[in-house]
């Protein structure tokens, strides 16, 4: 049994100019017989389309349901990582089909980014579409784990949407003691340099969940002071040992 303790917190802010918060955030954690199992996700509804908040909220709800109905069973049966990956790939395809039907019925188009991370037994597995990001912080280093599926830094080239299906980017790795993982939407990181983000969210300096929350809020407020008009959302996970 991997008795790993995680320090976590979330940040979710409409921002100072946006009329709606079209971001959705998910963080679920349960202690099982095989250790702690965790699922985190950030989804950013596409503001240029209809009902971005509905698209991102639907994706977050589906991830939550998959966490409780599918992931636990696979971990109990000691399924390999590729079986788990394939299971969530099927969910992403199902979500796209459901969004397609809903959009046709309502005569609209809708979509959302999705960046989701499952963690169990020190293994992390990543699914990603869009321009939200996942970073791994280890010591003084910060590594971007996701590609930006965007043209000219703004127009999305891949997403979870009602008008096309895109295969998610996948990633797998080991979460070592002391490592941090940051998931965030583009509004949370667009106005801040990578070096500044790494310095504030350095896992070596984060010893409690309240402190993580304060640091996330510090980043969010800094971005808004620098003119960020978008919604801002983030999830932070530290493997405390």
N, C-alpha and C positions, 0 to 999 in steps of 0.2 A: 504494500500500500504506500502510495506517495502522499505523505502528510504535508502538503504544501499549503502555506497560508498566503492569501492574496490581500493586498491593500488596494482598495478601489475607490473611485468616486466619479461623478459625472458632472458635466456643465451643459446647460441648455438655456439659451437666451434668445429672445426674439430680435434683439438689437434695437437700436435707437430710431431707426427709420422704417423698418419693414412693418407692414400692416398685419401680417400673419407670421407665425412661426411654422415654416414648412419643413423643418428638420424633425426627425424622430430619433430617439436614443433608446437603446436597450442594454440592460445589464442584469443578468441572471446568474446566480451562484448557489450551488447545492452541494452538501457533503454527502458522499455515497460510500459504499463499502470499498470502493477502489480509490478513495480520495476525493478531493474537491473537483467539481466539474463547473466550468464557467462558459458563458456565451455573452459576448458583447457585440453591439452593432451601432453604426451611425448611418442614417439615411437622409438624404437631402432632396426634397421634392423639387422638381424642375419648375421654377417660377415662370418660365416662358410658356408653359402649357397650363392646362386646366387642373385645378384641385391638387396642387403639389403636396399639400398636407395630407390629403387622403391617400395618395400613392405611397408616401414615406411611412405613414402610419400603418397601412396595410402590410407593407413589407416587414416592419418591426413586429407586428402581431404574428405574422406567419413564422418568423424566426423564433419567437417565444414559444409558439405551439410546437414547432419542430423540436425545440430543446427538451420539452417535457414528454413528448410522445415518441420521439424517434431516437434522439441522442443517448438518453439513459439506457434504453434497451440495447443499443449497439455496444456501449461501453461495458455493460454487464456481461455481454456475450464475448467480450474481448475481440471485437471486430477490428480489422486492420484499418489504417487511416484512409486508404483508398475507398473502402466500403462506406465510411462516413462521408467522405468527399462526394461520392456518387449520390448518396442519399440527399445531400443538400443541393446538389446540381439538379436533381429531379424536382425539388421544391422550387428552385428558381424558375425552371421551365413551367411548372404549374402556375406560379404567380404571374408569369408573363401571359399565359393563356387566359387566366382569369381577368387580368387587366385589359386584355384585348377584347374580351366579351363585354365587360363593363363599359369600355370606351365606345364600342359600337352601339350599345344600347342607349347611351347618353349622348352620342354624337359628339364626342370630345377626344382629345389626345392627352395622355398623362404619362408621367414617368418620374423616376427617382434614382439617385445614386444608391449604392449599397456597399458597405464595407463591414464584413462580419468576421469575428474571430472566435473560434471554439478552443478551449484549453482543457486538457485533462492529462494527468500523469506526466506533467512537464512538457507535453507536446502541444504546440499550437498549430491550428489549421485555419487558413485564411481564404475568404471568398471576396471578390472585389469587382465592381463595375462603377465607372464614373470618375469624378475628380475629388471625392473625399479621400482621405489618406490614412495609412497605418504606418507608424514609426516604431522601431525597436530602439530603446535606449539602454546602453550597456556601458557602465563606467562613464567616461568622458565622450563617448561616441554615440551618435544618433544616425540610424540608417532608415531610409524610406523603403518600406516593404512593398508598396503598391506603385503601379504606373498611373499617371494622370491620363485618363481617357478623355482628352479635351484638345480641341484645335484652337491655336492662338491663346491658350490659357483660359478660355471661357466656354466656347461651344463644345458640348459633349459629343464625343464620337461613339461612346458605348454607355449604356445605362440599362436599368430595368424599366421597361416601358410597354406601352400598348401597341406599338406599331412595328416592332422588330424584336428578334431574339438574339441576344449576344451571350456567348460563352463566358462565364466569369474567369477572371484571373485567379489562379490558385497559388497558395504558398504554404510551406510547412517548415517548422523549425522547433528548436528546444528553448524553453523558457528557463534560463538558469537562475539560481538564487541571486537576488539583487537586480535582475533585469526589470525594465519597465516597458510597457506597450501603450502607445497613445493612438487612439482612433479619433479622427476629427473631420468635420466638414470644412469646405474651403473658406468659409467666413472666419473660422477660428485661426487660420494660419496664413492668410493672404497678406496681412499687413505686418508680419513679423518675420525677421530673418531666422534661418534655421539655427544659427549659433545662439541667438537669443532664446529661442524656444527650447533648445537643448539645455541651456544654462538654468532656466527657470524650472524645467521638469526633470532635472538630473535625479535619477533614482537614488543616488547615494545620499542626497539631502532630504529625501522624503521618508519620514519615519512613522507617519500616521495618516489616517484617512482624512481627518479634518485639515491637515496641512496640504494634502493633495488637492482638496477642494479649494483652499485659499489660493494655491498656485494656479489652478485652472481659471479661477475668477480673475486673478491678476492678468493672465494672458488675454482673456476676453475683454476686460476693461481697457487694456492697452490698445487692442485692435480697434475698439470703438472710438477711443480718443484720437486715433490716427485716421479716422474717417470711414471705417468699415460700416457699410450699410446693410449687409446681409445678416441672416440668422447665424448664430455661432453655437456649435455643439461639439462636445468631446467626451470621451471615456478614457480613463487612465487605469492601468492595471500594473501593480508591482508584485513580483514574486518575492515575498518576504522571507522565505526559507521553509 
